[in-house]
Amino acid sequence: MLTGKQRTYLKGLAHDIQPITQIGKEGITDAFISQLNDALEARELVKVTVQKNSFLDTKEAANEVARLTNSEFVQAIGRRFVLYKKSKNNPKITLPV
């Protein structure tokens, strides 16, 4: 569970990153979760876009994806959301205590 200070720190880091994947009309699929797990392991912090044709609420989709990937929901703005998961093999982000 992230503290407020950690969440704020991650929001600052996420500001400049581009979305690396998107949820489309197919919704949250196994292939999407697999791709996102790989991205989280490599990057730790990822931004995802929910396409307009998806019919999913951004926060609901973010919470569901976070649950399925065992990651932490950081923030949702508009149709984008940010997730964080510490890398098992190559941690890059050091969270404030």
Secondary structure, 3 states (H helix, E strand, C coil): CCCHHHHHHHHHHHCCCCCCEEECCCCCCHHHHHHHHHHHHHHCEEEEEECHHHCCCHHHHHHHHHHHHCCEEEEEECCEEEEECCCCCCCCCCCCC
